[in-house]
Amino acid sequence: MQRWIKLPDGRFVDANRIMYIGKVETYPRIDEDGNDLGQGYNVNIGTGLAREEQITLMAGKEEVLAVLKQILGAPAPAAG
């Protein structure tokens, strides 16, 4: 049975195909003009071992944590 997870960039991934989840890393975000946009978060998600089967999820803290909770089977927070 497929369990589709929507990523913040609009793509979908089948949570049952995920083989590994990398370490969550942080990076400084800036816009085109060099203004500080705060802390960004990214995590690598792999549905296979080949490079084409790896996804790098880059978003804000809340978005990354929400996707990871969905992948790991926790109920999604209520939209509001």
C-alpha positions in Angstrom: 0.0 0.0 0.0 1.4 3.4 -1.0 1.5 6.2 1.5 2.1 9.5 -0.3 3.8 12.4 1.5 3.6 15.9 0.0 6.9 17.8 0.2 7.0 21.6 0.7 8.1 22.2 -2.9 4.9 20.4 -4.2 6.4 17.0 -5.1 5.1 13.8 -3.7 7.0 10.8 -2.4 5.9 7.3 -1.4 6.9 7.0 2.3 7.1 3.2 2.0 9.9 3.5 -0.6 12.2 5.6 1.6 15.3 3.7 2.4 17.1 6.2 4.5 16.9 9.7 6.0 20.0 11.7 6.4 21.0 14.1 9.2 19.2 17.4 9.4 21.6 20.2 8.6 21.3 24.0 8.9 22.5 26.8 6.7 22.2 30.6 6.5 19.6 31.8 4.0 20.0 35.0 2.1 18.0 36.6 -0.7 19.3 38.0 -4.0 20.2 41.3 -2.4 22.2 39.7 0.4 19.5 40.2 3.1 19.5 37.7 5.9 16.4 35.4 5.8 17.2 33.4 8.9 18.2 29.8 9.3 17.4 27.2 6.6 17.1 23.5 7.2 17.8 20.6 4.8 17.7 16.8 5.0 18.6 14.1 2.4 15.9 11.5 1.8 16.8 8.4 -0.3 14.4 6.1 -2.1 17.3 4.1 -3.4 21.1 4.1 -3.5 21.6 5.7 -6.9 22.0 9.5 -7.0 18.8 9.9 -9.1 16.8 8.4 -6.2 17.9 10.9 -3.6 15.9 14.0 -2.6 17.3 17.0 -0.8 14.5 18.6 1.1 15.2 22.3 1.8 12.7 24.4 3.8 12.1 26.1 7.1 12.3 24.2 10.4 8.6 23.6 10.8 8.2 22.3 7.3 11.1 19.9 7.5 10.0 18.6 10.9 6.4 18.1 9.6 7.6 16.1 6.6 9.9 13.9 8.8 7.0 13.3 11.3 4.8 12.2 8.4 7.5 9.9 7.0 8.0 8.3 10.4 4.3 7.7 10.9 3.3 10.5 13.3 -0.1 12.1 12.6 0.2 15.4 10.7 -0.7 18.5 12.6 -4.1 20.0 11.9 -4.1 22.9 9.4 -5.1 26.1 10.9 
